[in-house]
């Protein structure tokens, strides 16, 4: 069994804090805590032009040390704030010893209630600190968690790219929260998405956890952080669009005729639907344009693998379909309102002509 000499377990929680964050103003609010702007480090794995736009705000905050499965976390959490209103919080646990010795920690971290409660408290406190910089501040109840195991060094000369081939059962069990007795099919599924840049590094991506082998994996961790936040925002946006479609369906069912024309509800419905459209489209574009990982460079390929594992393309397709449906409903409600106006105007013209005829006969 492989013995780890240095490693870290990164436990991530993503929250939505509001519609948007002015990162410059937020940095001023957190200046006393050493907040700084930071993006990807240019290097051979990604060209210089691959970068966040704008760069997120990073700050480390002290937290209560929690001991889980006999392992104490570091006494601080790193918060990464994005301009589209999201934050990713990361707790770190040291990892040493044999690979199978990490199974209790992996099992305990799965949906750990204490860590989840701590993450929500930190997110709420952070929101209060930067509230002046947040547009429409509100801590959403939805949370997205992810675990990244980063093993920097281990005993022996085993290349990272072949380490998983020698210990597939142990690696799969680590990524599946210490679950024993995994079937061969499940092990193959868990280890099916992997990528290596050099012989001394490798990345194995699963839907709820990843294993990064080798040093200098900070950029890969940043991609995992961003993907976790993106999944949260897509889930949040999808739920928001579901509520918008329900509201739009009620607008379609408003009574017709003069009564519907004179009602203030139709105009309010149109404004509400237009607001849903604008807000959703802006959030969707902000998230998808925050980090453009397109091309054949290593980080772009890694991002595509993570996105596939997290089903981000399917979430994108669902959101685009709902945006199109919302636009179609808006058009129908608007056209129906315009048709009602034309019908009313036609009746008014007919009545005016009839009135003129009657008045001419009376005179």
Secondary structure by P-SEA (a helix, b strand, c coil): cccccbbbbbbbbbbbcccccaaaaaaaaacccbbbbbccccccccccccccccbbbbbbbbcccccccccccccbbbbbbcccbbbbbbbbbbbbcccccaaaaaaaacccaaaaaaaaaaaaaaaaaacccccccccccbbbbbbbbbbccccccccccccccccaaaaaaaaacccccccaaaaaaaacccccccccbbbbbcccbbbbccccaaaaaaaaaaaaaaaaaaaaaaaaaaaaaaaaaaaaaccccccccccaaaaaaaaaaaaaaaaaaaaaaaaaaccccccccaaaaaaaaaaaaaaaaaaaaaaaaaaaaaaaaaaaaaaaaaaaaaaaaaaaaaaaaaaaaaaaaac
